[in-house]
Amino acid sequence: MAVKKEIEINVNSKGATKGIDDVSDSIEGASSATSGLSGSLDKMTGGAISAFKGIVSGVKKGVLAMKTLKTAI
């Protein structure tokens, strides 16, 4: 026969909240470091990264234009 028990647990989460804040700060630092790295890689590749970003942007605009044309027709 199964026995049901109810357990009440109190958790002190002050340290966990501070730990999450520290992780958030670390992620922001990594994000800024990554943006600097992409700039360096762009220089090394002769602008290939920025050209690829431009192509992606152009394709997105083209898709939006086709959707607008489809709606107009």
DOZA-303303 format. One record per residue (C-alpha): residue number from 1; x, y, z. Coordinates in steps of 0.05 Angstrom, whole numbers, plus 5000, padded with zeros to 4 digits. Example, Ala and Ser with C-alpha at 12.3 -4.5 7.8 and 13.67 -1.06 7.14 Angstrom:
2
seq=1, u=5246, v=4910, w=5156
seq=2, u=5273, v=4979, w=5143
// end
This chain:
73
seq=1, u=5000, v=5000, w=5000
seq=2, u=5026, v=5069, w=4982
seq=3, u=5041, v=5120, w=5036
seq=4, u=5034, v=5194, w=5021
seq=5, u=5079, v=5243, w=5059
seq=6, u=5080, v=5318, w=5053
seq=7, u=5147, v=5353, w=5062
seq=8, u=5156, v=5427, w=5072
seq=9, u=5224, v=5457, w=5052
seq=10, u=5249, v=5527, w=5066
seq=11, u=5304, v=5550, w=5019
seq=12, u=5350, v=5609, w=5029
seq=13, u=5362, v=5636, w=4958
seq=14, u=5401, v=5699, w=4973
seq=15, u=5466, v=5668, w=4950
seq=16, u=5434, v=5640, w=4887
seq=17, u=5407, v=5708, w=4867
seq=18, u=5477, v=5738, w=4875
seq=19, u=5506, v=5681, w=4834
seq=20, u=5456, v=5694, w=4778
seq=21, u=5474, v=5768, w=4778
seq=22, u=5548, v=5749, w=4772
seq=23, u=5533, v=5703, w=4713
seq=24, u=5493, v=5758, w=4679
seq=25, u=5552, v=5806, w=4687
seq=26, u=5599, v=5754, w=4658
seq=27, u=5554, v=5744, w=4597
seq=28, u=5552, v=5818, w=4584
seq=29, u=5629, v=5820, w=4586
seq=30, u=5634, v=5761, w=4539
seq=31, u=5586, v=5794, w=4491
seq=32, u=5629, v=5857, w=4486
seq=33, u=5692, v=5814, w=4477
seq=34, u=5658, v=5776, w=4421
seq=35, u=5640, v=5840, w=4384
seq=36, u=5713, v=5861, w=4386
seq=37, u=5734, v=5793, w=4361
seq=38, u=5687, v=5797, w=4301
seq=39, u=5718, v=5864, w=4283
seq=40, u=5787, v=5833, w=4285
seq=41, u=5765, v=5774, w=4243
seq=42, u=5733, v=5822, w=4193
seq=43, u=5800, v=5857, w=4184
seq=44, u=5836, v=5791, w=4176
seq=45, u=5789, v=5765, w=4123
seq=46, u=5789, v=5830, w=4084
seq=47, u=5718, v=5850, w=4101
seq=48, u=5685, v=5783, w=4086
seq=49, u=5645, v=5783, w=4150
seq=50, u=5616, v=5852, w=4140
seq=51, u=5601, v=5834, w=4067
seq=52, u=5564, v=5772, w=4089
seq=53, u=5524, v=5813, w=4139
seq=54, u=5506, v=5860, w=4082
seq=55, u=5484, v=5802, w=4038
seq=56, u=5440, v=5774, w=4094
seq=57, u=5409, v=5843, w=4105
seq=58, u=5396, v=5850, w=4030
seq=59, u=5363, v=5782, w=4025
seq=60, u=5318, v=5798, w=4085
seq=61, u=5296, v=5863, w=4051
seq=62, u=5284, v=5825, w=3986
seq=63, u=5240, v=5774, w=4020
seq=64, u=5200, v=5830, w=4053
seq=65, u=5192, v=5865, w=3986
seq=66, u=5166, v=5801, w=3954
seq=67, u=5115, v=5792, w=4010
seq=68, u=5092, v=5864, w=4000
seq=69, u=5087, v=5853, w=3925
seq=70, u=5047, v=5789, w=3936
seq=71, u=4998, v=5828, w=3981
seq=72, u=4992, v=5884, w=3930
seq=73, u=4975, v=5836, w=3873
// end
